[in-house]
Amino acid sequence: MMKNNFIERTLMSALLFLKDSVFAEEYALKSGFLQGLDPRIKAVSFGLVFITAILLKKAELLIVLYLLCLVLVVLSQINLRFFLKRTWVFIPLFSLFIAMPAIFNIFSPGEAVATLKLPYFQLTITREGIQAAALFVLRVLVGVSYAVVLSLTTRHTELLRALRYFKIPQVFIMTIGMCYRYIYLFVAIIEDTYLSIKSRIGSVAHYSKGHKIVAWNIAYLWQRSYGLSLEVYSAMRSRGYKGEPVLFNDFKTQLKDWAWLFLTAVFLATMLYINTKIWVR
């Protein structure tokens, strides 16, 4: 019984986390600092941040970029606890596990910091390995944090529309937009399906019967998805869709947008200059 409750709690928690993460557009409607910027300018400035994070070779400079991200989070009226939960789970922790082997002398020879003695061999943790692993994790953390800030402070429709100004093919934009719209529907179907199964068979089912139920629901979900895609396409065709949707261009660039882009470019150029000087030394 406890196992079934654990599965139910895990499933419901995962679905709730997904909905909270993807559909937290209430932050994009607030009157914060980043919410007031033109989405196109925001996309360009954050793109420069991503490039700079890749080029930086000093952990201290990446930490400065991350602290700046936290300042932007506060100025944009985003709950700091909510933001940290979304940026420290999954990708940064997963990158930490990926980077762990790099701390050993097998992959990063150098100055020894500690030695792990095993029955048949020993592993040495090197200073160069720790620095390389920390640099990798910090780059991932900075990239994920700025990407989350961009998505939280910009409505997904505006963000996708802004990407069209950078000549990204329309088919990719439409695919992402439709996937985003139907994730919520998919999550709701999973919740309803699980609730209906539980209400009909209870919390315990025979192994073979469970297989049949899962197989039937997979087939039903595929059939429903196929029918829904045909209905959506027919609705789009009936409204004049011919491969390129017509979008209203209501973006207005103001002086504060250009000032933000200029200051961002100057700050990042300064970071790269400092990084080059320190690296040369």
Residue frames relative to the residue before (quaternion, step in Angstrom):
aa qw qx qy qz dx dy dz
M 1.0000 0.0000 0.0000 0.0000 0.00 0.00 0.00
M 0.6554 0.5070 -0.3107 0.4657 3.55 0.98 -0.86
K 0.6198 0.5493 -0.3394 0.4459 3.56 1.12 -0.76
N 0.6557 0.5033 -0.3071 0.4717 3.57 0.98 -0.88
N 0.6449 0.5096 -0.3216 0.4700 3.58 0.99 -0.81
F 0.6314 0.5288 -0.3333 0.4590 3.56 1.03 -0.77
I 0.6480 0.5079 -0.3192 0.4694 3.61 0.96 -0.86
E 0.6593 0.5094 -0.3100 0.4579 3.57 0.94 -0.88
R 0.6683 0.4910 -0.3055 0.4680 3.57 0.89 -0.90
T 0.6474 0.5216 -0.3243 0.4512 3.58 0.97 -0.82
L 0.6664 0.5038 -0.3001 0.4604 3.57 0.92 -0.92
M 0.6928 0.4720 -0.2849 0.4649 3.57 0.83 -0.94
S 0.6426 0.5170 -0.3246 0.4630 3.59 1.02 -0.76
A 0.6479 0.5149 -0.3195 0.4615 3.59 0.99 -0.82
L 0.6642 0.4940 -0.3051 0.4709 3.58 0.95 -0.84
L 0.6470 0.5123 -0.3169 0.4675 3.58 1.00 -0.81
F 0.6413 0.5197 -0.3196 0.4653 3.57 1.00 -0.84
L 0.6454 0.5215 -0.3212 0.4564 3.58 0.99 -0.84
K 0.6768 0.4860 -0.3007 0.4641 3.58 0.90 -0.88
D 0.6536 0.5067 -0.3147 0.4658 3.58 0.97 -0.79
S 0.6812 0.5031 -0.2905 0.4455 3.58 0.99 -0.83
V 0.7580 0.4070 -0.2110 0.4639 3.55 0.85 -1.00
F 0.8021 0.3127 -0.1377 0.4898 3.56 0.94 -0.83
A 0.3662 0.7236 -0.5004 0.3032 3.58 1.01 0.79
E 0.1666 0.8314 -0.5119 0.1376 3.58 0.82 0.99
E 0.4579 0.6714 -0.4760 0.3362 3.59 1.19 -0.02
Y 0.6054 0.5461 -0.3617 0.4521 3.59 1.14 -0.51
A 0.6388 0.5328 -0.3312 0.4454 3.60 1.06 -0.66
L 0.6786 0.4847 -0.2862 0.4719 3.59 1.21 -0.43
K 0.5286 0.6290 -0.4182 0.3873 3.59 1.23 -0.06
S 0.4920 -0.6656 0.4839 0.2841 3.55 -1.27 0.38
G 0.2204 0.7969 -0.5267 0.1975 3.56 0.77 1.06
F 0.7380 -0.4196 0.2929 0.4399 3.55 -1.33 -0.01
L 0.7453 0.4037 -0.2396 0.4734 3.59 0.64 -1.06
Q 0.5922 0.5816 -0.3755 0.4123 3.60 1.09 -0.56
G 0.6926 0.4938 -0.2786 0.4459 3.57 1.13 -0.58
L 0.5787 0.5896 -0.3788 0.4171 3.59 1.25 -0.01
D 0.5913 -0.5551 0.4528 0.3704 3.54 -1.26 0.51
P 0.5099 -0.6714 0.4357 0.3153 3.64 -0.78 0.95
R 0.6311 0.5312 -0.3484 0.4452 3.61 1.04 -0.67
I 0.6563 0.4936 -0.3065 0.4813 3.58 0.97 -0.84
K 0.6310 0.5313 -0.3295 0.4593 3.57 1.02 -0.80
A 0.6592 0.5132 -0.3163 0.4496 3.58 0.92 -0.88
V 0.6568 0.5019 -0.3117 0.4686 3.60 0.98 -0.83
S 0.6869 0.4883 -0.2956 0.4497 3.59 0.82 -0.96
F 0.6753 0.4686 -0.3024 0.4826 3.60 0.96 -0.76
G 0.5888 0.5509 -0.3679 0.4631 3.57 1.13 -0.54
L 0.6338 0.5160 -0.3184 0.4802 3.58 1.05 -0.76
V 0.6234 0.5336 -0.3364 0.4620 3.58 1.07 -0.73
F 0.6478 0.5202 -0.3205 0.4550 3.59 0.94 -0.86
I 0.6589 0.5011 -0.3082 0.4688 3.59 0.94 -0.88
T 0.6535 0.5158 -0.3121 0.4577 3.57 0.97 -0.87
A 0.6395 0.5313 -0.3279 0.4486 3.60 0.97 -0.84
I 0.6464 0.5117 -0.3196 0.4671 3.59 1.07 -0.70
L 0.7171 0.4705 -0.2519 0.4483 3.58 0.99 -0.85
L 0.5891 0.5925 -0.3780 0.3989 3.59 1.12 -0.54
K 0.1704 -0.8060 0.5642 0.0544 3.57 -0.96 0.93
K 0.6517 0.4536 -0.3238 0.5145 3.60 1.25 0.28
A 0.4823 -0.6933 0.4616 0.2714 3.55 -0.82 1.05
E 0.6074 0.5768 -0.3610 0.4099 3.60 1.04 -0.71
L 0.6692 0.4925 -0.3017 0.4676 3.58 0.98 -0.81
L 0.6319 0.5146 -0.3329 0.4744 3.58 1.05 -0.67
I 0.6143 0.5324 -0.3424 0.4711 3.58 1.08 -0.67
V 0.6189 0.5299 -0.3380 0.4710 3.60 1.05 -0.75
L 0.6447 0.5111 -0.3210 0.4692 3.60 0.96 -0.83
Y 0.6626 0.5026 -0.3092 0.4613 3.58 0.97 -0.80
L 0.6434 0.5087 -0.3248 0.4708 3.60 0.97 -0.79
L 0.6143 0.5331 -0.3403 0.4719 3.58 1.08 -0.72
C 0.6201 0.5390 -0.3349 0.4614 3.58 1.07 -0.77
L 0.6552 0.5035 -0.3160 0.4663 3.60 0.96 -0.81
V 0.6121 0.5320 -0.3458 0.4719 3.59 1.07 -0.68
L 0.6575 0.4993 -0.3072 0.4733 3.59 0.96 -0.85
V 0.6031 0.5546 -0.3515 0.4529 3.58 1.08 -0.67
V 0.6741 0.4805 -0.2909 0.4797 3.58 0.91 -0.91
L 0.6756 0.4953 -0.2975 0.4581 3.60 0.91 -0.90
S 0.6986 0.4558 -0.2635 0.4846 3.59 1.16 -0.58
Q 0.4712 -0.7192 0.4082 0.3066 3.59 1.32 0.30
I 0.3896 0.6830 -0.5055 0.3552 3.57 1.02 0.89
N 0.5038 -0.6474 0.4813 0.3088 3.55 -0.92 0.90
L 0.4329 -0.7384 0.4540 0.2476 3.56 -0.59 1.17
R 0.6418 0.5154 -0.3331 0.4599 3.61 0.97 -0.76
F 0.6266 0.5311 -0.3207 0.4717 3.57 1.00 -0.83
F 0.6735 0.5024 -0.2929 0.4563 3.58 0.93 -0.91
L 0.6737 0.5002 -0.3042 0.4509 3.59 0.88 -0.92
K 0.6238 0.5311 -0.3430 0.4595 3.60 1.02 -0.70
R 0.7023 0.4694 -0.2708 0.4616 3.59 0.98 -0.80
T 0.7420 0.4200 -0.2355 0.4665 3.60 1.08 -0.56
W 0.7130 0.4416 -0.2696 0.4733 3.60 1.13 -0.46
V 0.6324 0.5144 -0.3380 0.4703 3.59 1.23 -0.21
F 0.8338 0.2390 -0.2075 0.4523 3.54 -1.28 0.66
I 0.8477 0.2292 -0.1543 0.4528 3.59 -0.24 -1.25
P 0.7021 0.4350 -0.3143 0.4681 3.69 0.66 -0.85
L 0.6631 0.4886 -0.3155 0.4713 3.60 0.95 -0.81
F 0.6337 0.5210 -0.3259 0.4699 3.56 1.04 -0.75
S 0.6480 0.5034 -0.3183 0.4746 3.59 1.01 -0.77
L 0.5962 0.5612 -0.3636 0.4443 3.59 1.13 -0.59
F 0.6579 0.4923 -0.3047 0.4817 3.58 0.99 -0.82
I 0.6305 0.5260 -0.3359 0.4614 3.58 1.06 -0.71
A 0.7220 0.4617 -0.2458 0.4529 3.56 0.97 -0.89
M 0.4718 0.7138 -0.4297 0.2885 3.61 1.18 -0.34
P 0.6655 0.5015 -0.3432 0.4334 3.69 0.81 -0.79
A 0.6027 0.6008 -0.3614 0.3810 3.60 1.11 -0.57
I 0.6064 0.5802 -0.3694 0.3990 3.61 1.15 -0.36
F 0.6428 0.5367 -0.3265 0.4384 3.62 1.21 -0.32
N 0.6296 -0.5908 0.3684 0.3448 3.54 -1.16 0.65
I 0.5170 0.6385 -0.4249 0.3801 3.61 1.18 -0.33
F 0.7744 0.3026 -0.1517 0.5346 3.57 1.01 -0.86
S 0.7974 0.1588 -0.0704 0.5779 3.61 1.08 -0.68
P 0.1202 -0.8112 0.5690 0.0611 3.60 0.10 1.22
G 0.3254 0.7389 -0.5445 0.2272 3.55 -1.10 0.68
E 0.7928 -0.2884 0.2299 0.4852 3.53 -1.25 -0.56
A 0.4024 -0.7389 0.4938 0.2196 3.56 -0.75 1.10
V 0.1925 -0.7718 0.5990 0.0923 3.55 -1.05 0.86
A 0.7762 -0.1039 0.0967 0.6143 3.58 0.98 -0.85
T 0.2450 -0.7675 0.5804 0.1188 3.55 -1.24 0.52
L 0.1953 -0.7610 0.6106 0.0993 3.53 -0.97 0.96
K 0.1821 -0.8016 0.5638 0.0799 3.57 -0.52 1.17
L 0.1018 -0.7879 0.6074 0.0009 3.52 -0.72 1.23
P 0.7325 -0.4557 0.2552 0.4367 3.63 -1.17 0.35
Y 0.8288 0.2169 -0.0894 0.5080 3.61 0.83 -0.93
F 0.7913 0.0610 -0.0514 0.6063 3.59 1.21 -0.21
Q 0.2998 -0.7435 0.5665 0.1909 3.54 -1.28 0.12
L 0.2639 -0.7483 0.5938 0.1331 3.51 -1.21 0.69
T 0.2024 -0.7812 0.5839 0.0883 3.53 -0.99 0.90
I 0.2841 -0.7320 0.5969 0.1647 3.54 -0.91 0.97
T 0.1756 -0.8151 0.5488 0.0602 3.56 -0.70 1.12
R 0.6001 -0.5693 0.4277 0.3644 3.53 -1.22 0.54
E 0.6447 0.5212 -0.3184 0.4596 3.59 1.01 -0.82
G 0.6430 0.5245 -0.3225 0.4555 3.58 1.06 -0.73
I 0.6397 0.5160 -0.3206 0.4710 3.57 1.00 -0.82
Q 0.6560 0.5097 -0.3105 0.4620 3.58 0.97 -0.84
A 0.6596 0.5059 -0.3118 0.4602 3.59 0.95 -0.84
A 0.6640 0.4964 -0.3036 0.4695 3.59 0.96 -0.88
A 0.6530 0.5083 -0.3146 0.4651 3.60 0.95 -0.86
L 0.6411 0.5278 -0.3236 0.4535 3.58 1.00 -0.80
F 0.6542 0.5148 -0.3090 0.4599 3.56 0.97 -0.86
V 0.6821 0.4833 -0.2919 0.4647 3.59 0.85 -0.96
L 0.6525 0.5135 -0.3195 0.4565 3.60 0.96 -0.79
R 0.6287 0.5256 -0.3404 0.4612 3.58 1.00 -0.74
V 0.6599 0.4943 -0.3065 0.4756 3.55 0.94 -0.88
L 0.6533 0.5242 -0.3129 0.4477 3.59 0.93 -0.90
V 0.6648 0.4933 -0.3065 0.4699 3.58 0.91 -0.89
G 0.6660 0.5078 -0.3079 0.4514 3.59 0.89 -0.90
V 0.6699 0.4878 -0.2954 0.4754 3.58 0.90 -0.91
S 0.6557 0.5295 -0.3198 0.4330 3.60 0.91 -0.89
Y 0.6960 0.4537 -0.2835 0.4789 3.60 0.84 -0.90
A 0.6205 0.5309 -0.3484 0.4601 3.59 1.07 -0.66
V 0.6538 0.5003 -0.3093 0.4760 3.59 1.01 -0.81
V 0.6312 0.5222 -0.3333 0.4666 3.60 0.99 -0.80
L 0.6526 0.5148 -0.3163 0.4572 3.58 0.94 -0.87
S 0.6971 0.4676 -0.2819 0.4647 3.60 0.90 -0.88
L 0.6705 0.5025 -0.3069 0.4513 3.60 1.06 -0.68
T 0.7473 0.4007 -0.2157 0.4842 3.58 1.03 -0.70
T 0.7222 0.3413 -0.2284 0.5565 3.59 1.27 0.06
R 0.4418 -0.6773 0.5167 0.2813 3.56 -0.84 0.94
H 0.5661 -0.6522 0.3760 0.3358 3.56 -0.88 0.92
T 0.6130 0.5424 -0.3594 0.4481 3.60 1.09 -0.59
E 0.6682 0.4857 -0.2974 0.4787 3.58 1.01 -0.81
L 0.6462 0.5257 -0.3233 0.4490 3.56 1.00 -0.80
L 0.6694 0.4833 -0.3006 0.4775 3.58 0.95 -0.84
R 0.6387 0.5142 -0.3276 0.4694 3.56 1.06 -0.72
A 0.6389 0.5255 -0.3261 0.4575 3.58 1.05 -0.73
L 0.6265 0.5536 -0.3419 0.4291 3.59 1.06 -0.69
R 0.5812 0.5906 -0.3789 0.4122 3.59 1.15 -0.47
Y 0.6029 0.5647 -0.3610 0.4328 3.59 1.17 -0.47
F 0.6805 0.4498 -0.2846 0.5036 3.59 1.26 -0.29
K 0.5418 -0.6846 0.3567 0.3325 3.56 1.28 0.60
I 0.3004 0.7197 -0.5578 0.2840 3.57 1.01 0.76
P 0.5521 -0.6447 0.4021 0.3433 3.64 -0.77 0.97
Q 0.5608 -0.6490 0.4130 0.3061 3.51 -0.98 0.94
V 0.6092 0.5764 -0.3665 0.4029 3.59 1.04 -0.71
F 0.6491 0.5028 -0.3221 0.4712 3.60 1.05 -0.69
I 0.6472 0.5222 -0.3174 0.4557 3.56 0.99 -0.86
M 0.6759 0.4897 -0.2972 0.4638 3.56 0.92 -0.90
T 0.6348 0.5339 -0.3343 0.4474 3.59 0.99 -0.81
I 0.6675 0.4910 -0.3024 0.4710 3.58 0.91 -0.91
G 0.6632 0.5236 -0.3066 0.4382 3.56 0.93 -0.91
M 0.6885 0.4671 -0.2890 0.4736 3.58 0.91 -0.87
C 0.6126 0.5323 -0.3502 0.4677 3.59 1.05 -0.70
Y 0.6452 0.5262 -0.3190 0.4529 3.57 0.95 -0.88
R 0.6759 0.5072 -0.3018 0.4414 3.57 0.92 -0.90
Y 0.7735 0.3892 -0.1954 0.4605 3.58 0.93 -0.88
I 0.4213 0.6695 -0.4944 0.3604 3.60 1.22 0.13
Y 0.6542 0.5150 -0.3205 0.4517 3.58 0.92 -0.88
L 0.6417 0.5126 -0.3218 0.4711 3.57 1.00 -0.80
F 0.6430 0.5235 -0.3154 0.4615 3.58 0.99 -0.83
V 0.6477 0.5104 -0.3146 0.4700 3.58 0.97 -0.85
A 0.6530 0.5099 -0.3156 0.4626 3.59 0.95 -0.84
I 0.6286 0.5280 -0.3336 0.4635 3.61 1.04 -0.75
I 0.6409 0.5208 -0.3277 0.4589 3.59 0.97 -0.84
E 0.6580 0.5073 -0.3119 0.4610 3.59 0.91 -0.89
D 0.6806 0.4865 -0.2929 0.4629 3.59 0.88 -0.94
T 0.6468 0.5244 -0.3207 0.4514 3.59 0.98 -0.84
Y 0.6666 0.4969 -0.3036 0.4654 3.56 0.90 -0.92
L 0.6616 0.5051 -0.3077 0.4610 3.59 0.96 -0.86
S 0.6600 0.5072 -0.3139 0.4567 3.60 0.98 -0.80
I 0.6392 0.5136 -0.3274 0.4695 3.59 1.02 -0.80
K 0.6724 0.4998 -0.3001 0.4561 3.56 0.89 -0.91
S 0.6734 0.5012 -0.3051 0.4498 3.59 0.98 -0.77
R 0.7099 0.4605 -0.2615 0.4643 3.61 1.17 -0.52
I 0.8072 0.2464 -0.1207 0.5227 3.59 0.97 -0.80
G 0.5046 -0.6518 0.4322 0.3657 3.59 1.23 -0.15
S 0.7041 -0.4772 0.3327 0.4073 3.53 -1.27 -0.28
V 0.7399 0.3307 -0.1947 0.5525 3.61 1.25 -0.33
A 0.0521 0.7866 -0.6120 0.0631 3.59 -0.92 0.94
H 0.5664 -0.5918 0.4487 0.3571 3.54 -1.20 0.58
Y 0.6457 -0.5602 0.3591 0.3746 3.55 -1.14 0.68
S 0.7021 0.4621 -0.2760 0.4663 3.60 0.81 -1.00
K 0.6411 0.5168 -0.3246 0.4653 3.57 1.03 -0.76
G 0.6240 0.5408 -0.3342 0.4544 3.58 1.07 -0.73
H 0.6225 0.5359 -0.3372 0.4600 3.57 1.06 -0.76
K 0.6687 0.5018 -0.3038 0.4568 3.58 0.90 -0.90
I 0.6492 0.5208 -0.3216 0.4517 3.57 0.96 -0.82
V 0.6644 0.4966 -0.3039 0.4686 3.58 0.92 -0.91
A 0.6591 0.5100 -0.3107 0.4571 3.59 0.92 -0.91
W 0.6581 0.5087 -0.3144 0.4575 3.58 0.94 -0.85
N 0.6766 0.4904 -0.2977 0.4617 3.58 0.95 -0.83
I 0.6063 0.5343 -0.3576 0.4680 3.60 1.08 -0.62
A 0.6670 0.4933 -0.2975 0.4725 3.58 0.93 -0.91
Y 0.6550 0.5120 -0.3119 0.4600 3.58 0.97 -0.86
L 0.6597 0.5079 -0.3093 0.4595 3.57 0.95 -0.85
W 0.6385 0.5127 -0.3298 0.4697 3.59 1.00 -0.76
Q 0.6656 0.5024 -0.3037 0.4608 3.58 0.91 -0.92
R 0.6614 0.5009 -0.3055 0.4672 3.57 0.98 -0.83
S 0.6449 0.5163 -0.3211 0.4630 3.59 1.01 -0.79
Y 0.6478 0.5200 -0.3154 0.4588 3.57 0.99 -0.85
G 0.6709 0.4902 -0.2989 0.4693 3.56 0.93 -0.87
L 0.6447 0.5206 -0.3214 0.4584 3.58 1.03 -0.78
S 0.6411 0.5234 -0.3327 0.4520 3.60 0.98 -0.78
L 0.6446 0.5070 -0.3235 0.4719 3.60 1.02 -0.75
E 0.6556 0.5101 -0.3147 0.4594 3.58 0.97 -0.81
V 0.6498 0.5080 -0.3195 0.4664 3.58 0.98 -0.82
Y 0.6603 0.5043 -0.3117 0.4610 3.58 0.92 -0.88
S 0.6471 0.5082 -0.3231 0.4675 3.60 0.96 -0.81
A 0.6467 0.5129 -0.3222 0.4636 3.58 1.00 -0.80
M 0.6518 0.5051 -0.3179 0.4680 3.59 1.01 -0.79
R 0.6540 0.5083 -0.3152 0.4632 3.61 0.96 -0.83
S 0.6636 0.5139 -0.3115 0.4455 3.58 0.98 -0.81
R 0.7014 0.4370 -0.2573 0.5008 3.57 1.25 -0.43
G 0.6669 -0.5615 0.2826 0.4001 3.56 1.25 0.43
Y 0.3757 0.7298 -0.5000 0.2761 3.60 1.15 0.33
K 0.0182 -0.8095 0.5859 -0.0332 3.56 -0.89 1.04
G 0.7680 -0.3486 0.1828 0.5052 3.59 1.09 0.63
E 0.7745 0.1764 -0.1046 0.5983 3.61 1.17 -0.47
P 0.2749 -0.7873 0.5254 0.1689 3.61 -0.27 1.17
V 0.4202 -0.6831 0.5398 0.2557 3.54 -1.18 0.67
L 0.0850 -0.8131 0.5760 -0.0009 3.56 -0.69 1.14
F 0.4246 -0.6784 0.5384 0.2638 3.55 -1.10 0.73
N 0.2610 -0.7665 0.5710 0.1355 3.56 -0.80 1.04
D 0.0997 0.8164 -0.5573 0.1134 3.56 -0.02 1.33
F 0.3745 0.7156 -0.5001 0.3123 3.58 1.20 0.44
K 0.0319 -0.7888 0.6138 -0.0042 3.56 -0.95 0.92
T 0.2418 -0.7801 0.5650 0.1170 3.54 -0.60 1.18
Q 0.1313 -0.7983 0.5862 0.0431 3.56 -0.81 1.05
L 0.7261 -0.4316 0.3108 0.4357 3.53 -1.34 0.09
K 0.6468 0.5299 -0.3304 0.4379 3.60 0.98 -0.78
D 0.6051 0.5542 -0.3613 0.4429 3.58 1.13 -0.57
W 0.6854 0.4626 -0.2816 0.4867 3.58 0.91 -0.90
A 0.6174 0.5331 -0.3473 0.4627 3.59 1.08 -0.67
W 0.6427 0.5174 -0.3169 0.4678 3.58 0.99 -0.82
L 0.6650 0.4989 -0.3036 0.4655 3.59 0.92 -0.89
F 0.6544 0.5120 -0.3135 0.4598 3.58 0.98 -0.84
L 0.6802 0.4837 -0.2913 0.4674 3.59 0.86 -0.95
T 0.6310 0.5299 -0.3303 0.4604 3.58 1.03 -0.76
A 0.6652 0.5013 -0.3031 0.4630 3.57 0.93 -0.91
V 0.6546 0.5031 -0.3147 0.4684 3.60 0.97 -0.83
F 0.6616 0.5104 -0.3109 0.4529 3.58 0.91 -0.89
L 0.6902 0.4731 -0.2865 0.4665 3.58 0.88 -0.91
A 0.6210 0.5244 -0.3422 0.4714 3.58 1.07 -0.69
T 0.6301 0.5222 -0.3273 0.4724 3.57 1.05 -0.73
M 0.6307 0.5304 -0.3252 0.4638 3.58 1.01 -0.83
L 0.6738 0.4865 -0.2970 0.4702 3.59 0.92 -0.89
Y 0.6279 0.5302 -0.3350 0.4609 3.58 1.05 -0.73
I 0.6583 0.4908 -0.3050 0.4825 3.59 0.93 -0.89
N 0.6369 0.5368 -0.3219 0.4500 3.57 1.00 -0.84
T 0.6581 0.5087 -0.3084 0.4616 3.58 0.98 -0.84
K 0.6602 0.5130 -0.3084 0.4537 3.58 0.92 -0.89
I 0.6769 0.4795 -0.2953 0.4740 3.58 0.92 -0.92
W 0.6617 0.5240 -0.3102 0.4374 3.57 0.97 -0.87
V 0.6397 0.5252 -0.3235 0.4586 3.58 1.04 -0.81
R 0.6524 0.5151 -0.3147 0.4583 3.56 0.99 -0.81
